[in-house]
Amino acid sequence: MKFITSRDNPFFKVLLKLSSSAKARREDNLTLLDGAHLLAAYLDSGRLPQHILLNAAAAQNAEISALLARLESVAVTQLDDKLFAELSELKTPTGILALIPTFAPAVITAHFALLLEDLQDPGNLGSILRSAAAAGCDAVFLSTGCADAWSPKVLRAAMGGHFALQIYAQQNLLAVAKNFSGSLFATTLQATQSLYQCPLQGDLAFMLGNEGAGLSTELCALATHQITIPMPGKVESLNAAAAAAICLFEAVRQRARVAS
């Protein structure tokens, strides 16, 4: 095991950039997983990290020890506790970080998908990715204005959803929508057709927009259906993550009914 105690260490400087910079993550095609749960989900997907980073207390953690037993071929470095804390956004660091490659699918295939336009909140984006993975989506397309899908905050909120999805970041959503062969459902408060009135079998994609502005008019114009989620209560709109989950699992419900 290697040890790093200085902020001047070149490897630590690389890690620090990856922890805080979307540009660095895109350029290096690398990111950091924070915590035993995320690392376990990553291993369960059949992948191995490039490097494991520990703090001093990690050796006393039974869950971390069990994970390390699965990683005998992976390099391990212990960081000074203050250095480790700089890489983790958690107030109480978990004790383990994993350096992993971000993976971009080489071939675009999609049958049950999401198109996300300019979503800014990392927590929303991560929650949506988790719901998409749970619902059995095969692809999620993110516009260039979306939060970084591979940021530590998004990874934590998705809780392993990244490893069950094809995630296409930095996409021209107008081109994606034009080339999608299935039905396109645009969620908008101005629509008159209810989500629950729509047939959601076959190839389809839900399109969701920015938390404040919603979908662009250009993307809405490409939709085969403009839909709304009925809200009989006294609120104007739903959180983007909640809206995505409702749409996805209405599709799951309808598909399960047809399959049975």
C-alpha positions in Angstrom: 0.0 0.0 0.0 1.2 3.5 -0.9 0.8 6.5 1.4 0.2 10.2 0.5 0.7 12.9 3.1 1.4 16.0 1.0 -0.9 18.2 -1.0 2.0 18.6 -3.5 1.8 15.0 -4.5 1.1 14.9 -8.3 -1.4 12.0 -8.0 -3.3 13.9 -5.2 -3.5 17.0 -7.4 -5.1 14.9 -10.2 -7.6 13.5 -7.7 -8.5 16.9 -6.3 -9.3 18.2 -9.8 -11.5 15.2 -10.5 -13.4 15.8 -7.3 -14.3 19.4 -8.2 -14.1 19.9 -11.9 -16.5 18.6 -14.6 -14.0 19.7 -17.2 -11.3 17.6 -15.7 -13.6 14.6 -15.5 -14.6 15.0 -19.1 -11.0 15.4 -20.3 -9.6 12.5 -18.3 -12.7 10.3 -18.6 -12.4 9.6 -14.9 -14.4 10.2 -11.7 -14.4 9.3 -8.0 -16.9 7.0 -6.3 -17.4 8.0 -2.6 -18.4 5.3 -0.2 -18.7 1.5 0.2 -22.3 1.4 -1.1 -21.4 2.9 -4.5 -18.3 0.8 -4.8 -20.2 -2.4 -4.1 -22.8 -1.5 -6.8 -19.9 -0.8 -9.2 -18.3 -4.2 -8.5 -21.7 -5.9 -8.7 -22.0 -4.5 -12.3 -18.9 -6.5 -13.2 -16.4 -3.7 -13.3 -13.2 -3.0 -11.4 -11.9 0.5 -10.3 -8.5 1.8 -11.4 -7.4 2.7 -7.9 -8.7 2.6 -4.3 -8.2 5.5 -1.8 -8.5 5.0 1.9 -8.3 7.1 5.1 -6.7 5.8 8.3 -9.9 4.6 9.8 -10.9 2.4 6.8 -8.9 -0.6 8.0 -11.2 -0.8 11.0 -14.4 -0.9 8.9 -15.7 -4.4 8.3 -17.7 -3.4 5.2 -14.6 -1.8 3.6 -12.5 -4.8 4.5 -14.9 -7.1 2.7 -14.8 -4.9 -0.4 -11.0 -4.8 -0.3 -11.0 -8.6 -0.3 -12.7 -8.4 -3.7 -10.0 -6.0 -5.0 -6.8 -7.8 -4.6 -5.5 -6.8 -8.1 -6.3 -3.1 -7.6 -3.8 -0.5 -6.4 -4.5 0.9 -3.0 -3.3 4.2 -1.5 -3.9 5.6 2.0 -4.3 9.3 2.2 -3.7 11.5 5.2 -7.1 12.1 6.8 -7.1 15.9 5.9 -6.2 15.1 2.3 -8.9 12.4 2.1 -11.5 14.9 3.5 -10.6 17.3 0.7 -11.7 14.7 -1.9 -15.0 13.9 -0.2 -17.9 16.3 0.0 -19.4 14.4 3.0 -19.1 16.0 6.4 -18.2 12.6 7.8 -16.1 10.8 5.1 -16.9 7.2 4.5 -13.3 6.1 4.5 -13.1 4.8 0.9 -13.0 6.3 -2.6 -12.6 4.6 -5.9 -11.1 6.0 -9.0 -13.1 4.7 -12.0 -13.3 5.4 -15.7 -16.5 7.1 -16.9 -18.0 5.1 -19.7 -19.7 6.5 -22.8 -21.5 3.9 -25.0 -20.0 3.7 -28.5 -23.3 2.9 -30.2 -26.5 4.8 -29.5 -29.4 2.4 -29.0 -32.6 3.2 -27.1 -36.1 1.7 -26.7 -37.2 3.1 -23.4 -35.4 6.3 -22.8 -35.3 9.8 -21.1 -34.2 13.0 -22.8 -33.2 15.5 -20.1 -32.8 19.2 -21.1 -30.7 21.6 -19.0 -31.4 20.0 -15.6 -29.2 21.9 -13.2 -29.7 20.3 -9.8 -27.3 17.4 -9.2 -29.7 15.8 -6.7 -32.5 15.9 -9.1 -30.4 14.4 -11.9 -29.1 11.6 -9.7 -32.6 10.8 -8.5 -33.9 10.7 -12.0 -31.0 8.3 -13.1 -31.9 6.1 -10.1 -35.5 6.0 -11.1 -34.6 5.3 -14.7 -32.5 2.4 -13.7 -35.2 1.0 -11.5 -37.8 1.3 -14.2 -35.7 -0.6 -16.7 -34.8 2.3 -19.0 -32.0 1.5 -21.4 -30.8 5.0 -22.2 -30.7 8.5 -20.8 -29.6 11.4 -23.0 -28.4 14.7 -21.4 -28.2 18.0 -23.1 -25.0 20.0 -23.0 -26.6 22.3 -20.3 -27.2 19.5 -17.8 -25.3 19.1 -14.6 -22.4 16.7 -14.9 -23.7 13.1 -14.7 -20.5 11.9 -13.3 -20.1 14.4 -10.5 -19.8 13.0 -7.0 -23.2 14.5 -6.0 -25.0 13.0 -8.9 -23.3 9.6 -8.3 -24.4 9.6 -4.7 -28.0 10.6 -5.5 -28.2 7.9 -8.2 -26.9 5.2 -5.7 -25.6 2.9 -8.4 -28.1 3.8 -11.2 -25.2 4.8 -13.5 -24.1 1.2 -13.7 -27.4 -0.1 -15.0 -27.9 2.5 -17.7 -26.5 3.8 -21.0 -25.8 7.4 -20.2 -25.2 9.7 -23.2 -23.9 13.1 -21.9 -23.3 16.4 -23.8 -25.9 15.5 -26.5 -27.7 17.6 -29.1 -31.2 16.6 -27.9 -32.9 18.0 -31.1 -30.8 15.6 -33.2 -31.5 12.7 -30.7 -35.2 13.4 -30.8 -35.3 13.6 -34.6 -33.5 10.3 -34.9 -35.6 8.4 -32.3 -37.8 5.9 -33.9 -40.4 5.6 -31.1 -42.9 7.9 -29.6 -41.7 11.1 -27.9 -43.6 12.3 -24.8 -42.9 15.9 -23.8 -43.9 16.9 -20.2 -45.3 20.4 -20.1 -47.7 22.3 -17.9 -49.4 23.7 -21.0 -50.5 20.3 -22.3 -54.1 19.1 -22.2 -53.5 15.4 -22.6 -53.0 13.4 -19.3 -50.1 11.0 -18.9 -52.7 8.4 -17.8 -54.6 8.7 -21.1 -51.5 7.8 -23.2 -50.6 4.3 -24.4 -47.0 3.8 -23.2 -46.1 0.4 -24.8 -43.5 0.1 -27.5 -40.4 2.2 -28.0 -40.8 5.6 -26.3 -38.9 8.4 -24.7 -40.0 10.9 -22.1 -38.6 14.4 -22.5 -38.1 16.6 -19.4 -36.8 20.1 -19.1 -35.1 22.5 -16.9 -36.4 22.9 -13.3 -37.5 26.5 -13.9 -38.0 27.0 -17.6 -39.2 23.5 -18.6 -38.6 22.1 -22.1 -37.6 24.4 -24.9 -40.2 25.1 -27.6 -38.0 23.5 -30.2 -37.9 20.2 -28.4 -41.6 20.3 -27.5 -42.3 20.8 -31.2 -40.7 17.4 -32.0 -42.9 15.5 -29.5 -45.5 13.1 -30.8 -47.4 13.7 -27.5 -47.4 16.7 -25.2 -48.5 15.5 -21.8 -49.2 16.7 -18.3 -49.4 15.0 -14.9 -52.8 15.7 -13.3 -52.3 17.6 -10.0 -55.7 18.0 -8.2 -53.9 19.5 -5.2 -53.0 23.2 -4.7 -49.5 23.2 -6.2 -48.3 24.5 -9.5 -45.8 21.9 -10.5 -43.8 18.9 -9.4 -40.1 18.5 -8.7 -38.4 17.2 -11.9 -37.3 14.0 -10.2 -40.8 13.3 -9.0 -42.3 14.0 -12.4 -39.8 11.7 -14.1 -40.5 8.9 -11.6 -44.3 9.2 -12.1 -43.9 9.0 -15.9 -41.5 6.1 -15.9 -43.5 4.0 -13.5 -46.8 4.6 -15.3 -45.0 3.2 -18.3 -43.9 0.2 -16.2 -47.4 -0.3 -15.0 -48.9 -0.4 -18.5 -46.2 -2.6 -19.8 -46.6 -5.1 -17.0 -50.3 -5.2 -17.7 -49.7 -6.0 -21.3 -47.1 -8.6 -20.5 -49.4 -10.4 -18.2 
